């Protein structure tokens, strides 16, 4: 018997109007084909702003960099803000899609790098534009104000702070609720909510170890910073294995180590630089891990040969707080998704060590924006089509094996199913906004 392929169709609660879906898909393809790095999202912002204006929103550009704020007023009532991200990643796309990115751009060090929407921010923007259009079309069914935000520089974790510093909560209506969603390799048509923490907080440190350069033939006359860097990398592994309880999730990663110049193997460098990221579900856990990194760096540097080179430098490159959605807001949105998608399509999300800066818009960012009582809700939505899901992991694979086999966010092969992803994202966000408006 020949097994028929699953149809590329996933039912959603209220069918997204065809015109809304077509406009969202057009925006999605344009954004995916022409991505931009964090802080350089000029064309992306212009496209998103144009889509919001087409739906009748009052749009302001250039907020906190290339940030976009669209306001849709629909009579007296609560204010709900929805945030999506503008930036892409320095990844070379390898999806084979007809609209695949071939873009390149200068990276932070000036070197040319490939650029790809490997995290799904293009889908987030398109889904938000679709939800805004759907809410405008169905304005008879709700009252209040929608604030649609396209945030720059999420991948570098400084865009939310930049928008708040530029007066997001002073120049525009202040929300009672902030909503956000993220596409992941779940089956399209599914959404998933967490109980408690959803995403970790993180701190990324730049560590510079100083030495004394010299000739590779006379290492006794030099102080090799590569040896110190290697010792630091190995000793940092004990922060998790020997300084953290087994019930407390913590990740310490050395993502970069640079020393010397290619082609100069006979030269001992005079400095080595590392980038170290620590991740935890609590601010206290982050602080403890950062203190351990600083202590280990100083100790390993002090163990080097005399005379001692200059003290090592440790600098914070970025910091984000854990994303812990408000329980009441999360439950209200989850109930809306249960009613919209059905219980078989609403799952629980296992907390992830990935990180975000969206928490700053809520109570966690009071020191930045000065507003109390802003509740956040954040959920994941699926972007994998039925055929891709069925093929993942091979015949007989269970759900865990399929998820492990699918290209994850940040992969050069990450390729959400365009129509089904947008149907899910638009429907999920529209239902969530209505729920938040009713709750506020």
C-alpha positions as semicolon CSV with decimal commas, in nm:
position;residue;x (nm);y (nm);z (nm)
1;X;0,000;0,000;0,000
2;X;0,138;0,342;-0,090
3;X;0,112;0,595;0,187
4;X;-0,029;0,925;0,067
5;X;0,165;1,238;0,159
6;X;0,006;1,456;0,422
7;X;-0,164;1,761;0,275
8;X;0,011;2,092;0,332
9;X;-0,281;2,232;0,530
10;X;-0,319;2,291;0,901
11;X;-0,657;2,408;1,031
12;X;-0,649;2,720;1,244
13;X;-0,929;2,865;1,456
14;X;-1,049;3,164;1,265
15;X;-0,914;3,129;0,915
16;X;-0,677;3,414;0,841
17;X;-0,836;3,625;0,565
18;X;-0,668;3,544;0,231
19;X;-0,578;3,907;0,164
20;X;-0,414;3,937;0,507
21;X;-0,219;3,616;0,455
22;X;-0,110;3,721;0,105
23;X;0,024;4,056;0,231
24;X;0,203;3,890;0,523
25;X;0,360;3,632;0,291
26;X;0,478;3,903;0,052
27;X;0,644;4,086;0,340
28;X;0,796;3,763;0,472
29;X;0,960;3,673;0,140
30;X;1,095;4,027;0,094
31;X;1,243;4,030;0,444
32;X;1,391;3,683;0,413
33;X;1,555;3,764;0,081
34;X;1,706;4,090;0,208
35;X;1,811;4,051;0,575
36;X;2,017;4,300;0,776
37;X;2,240;4,265;1,081
38;X;2,171;4,407;1,427
39;X;2,180;4,786;1,427
40;X;2,171;4,810;1,046
41;X;1,804;4,721;0,985
42;X;1,718;5,025;0,771
43;X;1,545;4,848;0,480
44;X;1,379;4,596;0,711
45;X;1,236;4,876;0,924
46;X;1,109;5,061;0,617
47;X;0,928;4,752;0,487
48;X;0,770;4,679;0,824
49;X;0,666;5,042;0,867
50;X;0,506;5,044;0,522
51;X;0,307;4,730;0,605
52;X;0,175;4,886;0,927
53;X;0,080;5,207;0,748
54;X;-0,113;5,006;0,489
55;X;-0,318;4,863;0,777
56;X;-0,399;5,211;0,905
57;X;-0,155;5,239;1,195
58;X;0,014;5,567;1,288
59;X;0,381;5,485;1,238
60;X;0,695;5,640;1,385
61;X;1,036;5,522;1,265
62;X;1,385;5,567;1,407
63;X;1,303;5,485;1,769
64;X;1,612;5,357;1,952
65;X;1,798;5,313;1,625
66;X;1,592;5,165;1,345
67;X;1,300;5,078;1,574
68;X;0,945;5,110;1,441
69;X;0,635;5,189;1,649
70;X;0,286;5,162;1,502
71;X;-0,023;5,271;1,696
72;X;-0,377;5,158;1,619
73;X;-0,635;5,342;1,830
74;X;-0,981;5,190;1,848
75;X;-1,166;5,389;2,109
76;X;-1,122;5,403;2,486
77;X;-0,978;5,097;2,652
78;X;-0,655;4,921;2,749
79;X;-0,323;4,938;2,565
80;X;-0,156;4,617;2,445
81;X;0,190;4,620;2,292
82;X;0,318;4,350;2,057
83;X;0,688;4,323;1,984
84;X;0,872;4,158;1,694
85;X;1,241;4,180;1,597
86;X;1,405;4,338;1,293
87;X;1,755;4,189;1,287
88;X;1,910;3,886;1,120
89;X;2,224;3,681;1,187
90;X;2,574;3,646;1,034
91;X;2,489;3,301;0,891
92;X;2,531;3,176;0,533
93;X;2,194;3,038;0,419
94;X;2,189;2,682;0,287
95;X;1,818;2,612;0,249
96;X;1,793;2,604;-0,131
97;X;1,477;2,814;-0,113
98;X;1,394;3,024;-0,420
99;X;1,390;3,332;-0,195
100;X;1,705;3,237;-0,001
101;X;1,930;3,517;0,114
102;X;2,252;3,588;-0,069
103;X;2,314;3,904;0,132
104;X;2,644;4,003;0,285
105;X;2,735;4,293;0,510
106;X;3,023;4,426;0,718
107;X;3,042;4,247;1,054
108;X;3,141;4,409;1,386
109;X;3,510;4,384;1,297
110;X;3,460;4,525;0,946
111;X;3,500;4,196;0,766
112;X;3,227;4,093;0,522
113;X;2,994;3,824;0,655
114;X;2,690;3,645;0,510
115;X;2,349;3,743;0,649
116;X;2,039;3,526;0,698
117;X;1,712;3,534;0,889
118;X;1,811;3,211;1,061
119;X;1,612;3,280;1,378
120;X;1,270;3,355;1,229
121;X;1,249;3,728;1,292
122;X;1,116;3,773;0,938
123;X;0,824;3,545;1,030
124;X;0,765;3,739;1,353
125;X;0,744;4,070;1,166
126;X;0,517;3,929;0,897
127;X;0,290;3,765;1,154
128;X;0,265;4,089;1,352
129;X;0,181;4,286;1,038
130;X;-0,087;4,026;0,959
131;X;-0,230;4,039;1,310
132;X;-0,245;4,420;1,295
133;X;-0,430;4,399;0,962
134;X;-0,670;4,138;1,100
135;X;-0,739;4,345;1,412
136;X;-0,800;4,654;1,198
137;X;-1,044;4,459;0,981
138;X;-1,222;4,323;1,289
139;X;-1,222;4,649;1,485
140;X;-1,589;4,610;1,575
141;X;-1,495;4,323;1,808
142;X;-1,254;4,502;2,042
143;X;-1,177;4,837;2,204
144;X;-0,850;4,989;2,311
145;X;-0,510;5,058;2,155
146;X;-0,265;4,827;1,981
147;X;0,103;4,927;1,980
148;X;0,304;4,728;1,724
149;X;0,681;4,743;1,778
150;X;0,957;4,636;1,540
151;X;1,265;4,622;1,764
152;X;1,621;4,647;1,635
153;X;1,923;4,464;1,773
154;X;1,759;4,178;1,959
155;X;2,040;3,937;1,871
156;X;2,291;4,168;2,038
157;X;2,055;4,217;2,336
158;X;2,060;4,597;2,334
159;X;1,759;4,690;2,120
160;X;1,493;4,685;2,391
161;X;1,701;4,907;2,620
162;X;1,770;5,145;2,329
163;X;1,400;5,184;2,246
164;X;1,311;5,242;2,611
165;X;1,592;5,497;2,644
166;X;1,451;5,675;2,339
167;X;1,118;5,725;2,513
168;X;0,910;5,425;2,407
169;X;0,694;5,456;2,719
170;X;0,696;5,835;2,715
171;X;0,625;5,914;2,350
172;X;0,371;5,638;2,290
173;X;0,079;5,482;2,483
174;X;0,203;5,284;2,784
175;X;0,087;4,921;2,770
176;X;-0,067;4,712;3,042
177;X;0,047;4,398;2,857
178;X;0,340;4,321;2,627
179;X;0,310;4,018;2,399
180;X;0,570;3,837;2,191
181;X;0,601;3,502;2,015
182;X;0,880;3,298;1,854
183;X;0,874;3,045;1,572
184;X;1,039;2,710;1,653
185;X;1,058;2,369;1,479
186;X;0,728;2,244;1,625
187;X;0,461;2,133;1,378
188;X;0,288;2,432;1,221
189;X;-0,050;2,488;1,381
190;X;0,086;2,433;1,733
191;X;0,164;2,681;2,009
192;X;0,348;2,616;2,335
193;X;0,352;2,799;2,669
194;X;0,587;2,768;2,965
195;X;0,507;2,747;3,333
196;X;0,756;2,976;3,504
197;X;1,077;3,068;3,318
198;X;1,057;3,046;2,940
199;X;1,407;3,161;2,844
200;X;1,729;3,207;3,038
201;X;1,910;3,526;3,118
202;X;2,266;3,562;2,995
203;X;2,582;3,764;3,037
204;X;2,852;3,771;2,771
205;X;3,201;3,871;2,880
206;X;3,509;3,966;2,683
207;X;3,825;3,843;2,856
208;X;4,164;3,978;2,748
209;X;4,471;3,793;2,880
210;X;4,803;3,972;2,847
211;X;5,140;3,801;2,801
212;X;5,483;3,877;2,665
213;X;5,537;3,797;2,304
214;X;5,846;3,622;2,180
215;X;6,003;3,362;1,954
216;X;5,853;3,014;1,950
217;X;6,208;2,876;1,982
218;X;6,259;3,048;2,318
219;X;5,932;3,017;2,514
220;X;6,119;3,059;2,843
221;X;6,177;3,422;2,752
222;X;5,810;3,492;2,689
223;X;5,483;3,465;2,882
224;X;5,246;3,273;2,656
225;X;4,885;3,395;2,693
226;X;4,759;3,097;2,493
227;X;4,863;2,865;2,777
228;X;4,673;3,082;3,022
229;X;4,370;3,095;2,788
230;X;4,369;2,715;2,759
231;X;4,382;2,681;3,138
232;X;4,095;2,928;3,174
233;X;3,881;2,738;2,921
234;X;3,930;2,408;3,103
235;X;3,884;2,552;3,452
236;X;3,562;2,732;3,351
237;X;3,399;2,392;3,300
238;X;3,412;2,340;3,677
239;X;3,176;2,635;3,737
240;X;2,891;2,407;3,627
241;X;3,026;2,071;3,737
242;X;3,167;2,169;4,079
243;X;3,018;2,505;4,182
244;X;2,653;2,462;4,082
245;X;2,397;2,227;4,231
246;X;2,263;1,954;4,002
247;X;1,910;2,099;4,027
248;X;2,010;2,448;3,907
249;X;2,045;2,479;3,529
250;X;2,353;2,679;3,431
251;X;2,552;2,696;3,108
252;X;2,903;2,839;3,065
253;X;3,026;2,860;2,706
254;X;3,351;2,988;2,558
255;X;3,227;3,095;2,216
256;X;3,545;3,252;2,084
257;X;3,920;3,235;2,150
258;X;4,157;3,450;1,949
259;X;4,534;3,477;1,970
260;X;4,819;3,534;1,730
261;X;4,805;3,590;1,355
262;X;4,741;3,319;1,093
263;X;5,067;3,216;0,930
264;X;5,281;3,312;1,229
265;X;5,319;2,980;1,407
266;X;5,673;3,072;1,510
267;X;5,556;3,373;1,712
268;X;5,428;3,369;2,069
269;X;5,145;3,620;2,092
270;X;5,133;3,895;2,350
271;X;4,758;3,868;2,414
272;X;4,467;3,625;2,391
273;X;4,098;3,719;2,392
274;X;3,801;3,504;2,486
275;X;3,427;3,559;2,473
276;X;3,246;3,376;2,751
277;X;2,869;3,348;2,791
278;X;2,694;3,232;3,107
279;X;2,322;3,147;3,115
280;X;2,085;3,090;3,405
281;X;1,715;3,107;3,483
282;X;1,779;3,345;3,777
283;X;1,958;3,679;3,810
284;X;2,135;3,544;4,120
285;X;2,265;3,247;3,923
286;X;2,402;3,481;3,655
287;X;2,578;3,698;3,911
288;X;2,734;3,398;4,082
289;X;2,860;3,254;3,752
290;X;3,004;3,588;3,638
291;X;3,187;3,624;3,969
292;X;3,331;3,274;3,920
293;X;3,452;3,360;3,569
294;X;3,627;3,672;3,697
295;X;3,788;3,479;3,984
296;X;3,916;3,200;3,758
297;X;4,056;3,443;3,501
298;X;4,248;3,634;3,767
299;X;4,377;3,317;3,931
300;X;4,500;3,156;3,609
301;X;4,666;3,479;3,501
302;X;4,841;3,503;3,839
303;X;4,978;3,150;3,793
304;X;5,181;3,257;3,488
305;X;5,558;3,313;3,481
306;X;5,737;3,608;3,636
307;X;5,767;3,892;3,577
308;X;5,389;3,906;3,566
309;X;5,229;4,065;3,258
310;X;4,952;4,325;3,301
311;X;4,635;4,220;3,480
312;X;4,365;4,057;3,265
313;X;4,067;4,265;3,152
314;X;3,709;4,143;3,186
315;X;3,436;4,349;3,019
316;X;3,060;4,288;2,996
317;X;2,953;4,287;2,630
318;X;2,584;4,217;2,687
319;X;2,344;4,113;2,958
320;X;1,984;3,996;2,946
321;X;1,741;3,903;3,219
322;X;1,554;3,571;3,231
323;X;1,225;3,577;3,041
324;X;0,961;3,484;3,298
325;X;0,615;3,564;3,157
326;X;0,348;3,687;3,395
327;X;0,146;3,384;3,515
328;X;-0,196;3,550;3,486
329;X;-0,128;3,693;3,140
330;X;0,019;3,362;3,025
331;X;-0,285;3,170;3,141
332;X;-0,525;3,415;2,973
333;X;-0,339;3,383;2,642
334;X;-0,311;3,005;2,679
335;X;-0,687;2,979;2,732
336;X;-0,742;3,189;2,420
337;X;-0,513;2,955;2,226
338;X;-0,693;2,648;2,364
339;X;-1,021;2,790;2,241
340;X;-0,869;2,889;1,909
341;X;-0,650;2,590;1,822
342;X;-0,792;2,309;2,035
343;X;-0,618;2,127;2,322
344;X;-0,430;1,891;2,090
345;X;-0,240;2,188;1,944
346;X;-0,147;2,372;2,266
347;X;0,158;2,224;2,438
348;X;0,380;2,296;2,736
349;X;0,720;2,448;2,658
350;X;1,030;2,316;2,831
351;X;1,236;2,616;2,950
352;X;1,518;2,692;2,710
353;X;1,866;2,829;2,771
354;X;1,824;3,063;2,473
355;X;1,794;3,428;2,575
356;X;1,602;3,745;2,487
357;X;1,578;4,110;2,591
358;X;1,196;4,128;2,585
359;X;1,177;4,108;2,966
360;X;1,291;4,471;2,985
361;X;0,953;4,590;2,859
362;X;0,786;4,442;3,168
363;X;0,839;4,483;3,541
364;X;1,194;4,352;3,510
365;X;1,286;4,674;3,327
366;X;1,132;4,921;3,573
367;X;1,470;5,084;3,631
368;X;1,478;5,170;3,260
369;X;1,120;5,278;3,193
370;X;0,983;5,362;3,537
371;X;0,647;5,193;3,482
372;X;0,507;4,935;3,724
373;X;0,259;4,660;3,651
374;X;0,340;4,587;3,286
375;X;0,260;4,219;3,234
376;X;0,432;4,007;2,969
377;X;0,318;3,698;2,781
378;X;0,545;3,503;2,546
379;X;0,489;3,176;2,365
380;X;0,635;2,958;2,091
381;X;0,461;2,867;1,767
382;X;0,533;2,595;1,517
383;X;0,679;2,646;1,171
384;X;0,734;2,292;1,041
385;X;0,513;2,169;0,756
386;X;0,356;1,819;0,766
387;X;0,586;1,668;0,502
388;X;0,900;1,802;0,670
389;X;0,779;1,679;1,010
390;X;0,693;1,334;0,875
391;X;1,035;1,296;0,713
392;X;1,238;1,417;1,010
393;X;1,428;1,151;1,202
394;X;1,336;0,867;0,966
395;X;1,054;0,611;0,975
396;X;0,908;0,545;1,318
397;X;1,080;0,838;1,488
398;X;0,905;0,977;1,793
399;X;0,842;1,347;1,852
400;X;1,169;1,399;2,042
401;X;1,372;1,238;1,762
402;X;1,193;1,447;1,500
403;X;1,260;1,770;1,692
404;X;1,626;1,675;1,728
405;X;1,656;1,604;1,354
406;X;1,492;1,925;1,231
407;X;1,709;2,231;1,161
408;X;1,691;2,452;1,469
409;X;1,689;2,829;1,497
410;X;2,027;2,980;1,397
411;X;2,095;2,687;1,162
412;X;2,183;2,769;0,799
413;X;1,911;2,516;0,708
414;X;1,634;2,677;0,916
415;X;1,335;2,708;0,682
416;X;0,985;2,749;0,827
417;X;0,695;2,658;0,600
418;X;0,589;3,007;0,486
419;X;0,211;2,978;0,458
420;X;0,149;2,746;0,751
421;X;0,388;2,938;0,976
422;X;0,219;3,268;0,899
423;X;-0,131;3,122;0,938
424;X;-0,030;2,999;1,282
425;X;0,155;3,315;1,384
426;X;-0,116;3,556;1,270
427;X;-0,394;3,354;1,433
428;X;-0,200;3,306;1,759
429;X;-0,112;3,674;1,791
430;X;-0,461;3,795;1,701
431;X;-0,619;3,569;1,963
432;X;-0,360;3,675;2,222
433;X;-0,418;4,047;2,165
434;X;-0,793;4,004;2,204
435;X;-0,737;3,809;2,527
436;X;-0,502;4,074;2,668
437;X;-0,743;4,353;2,576
438;X;-1,022;4,172;2,758
439;X;-0,799;4,110;3,061
440;X;-0,659;4,461;3,103
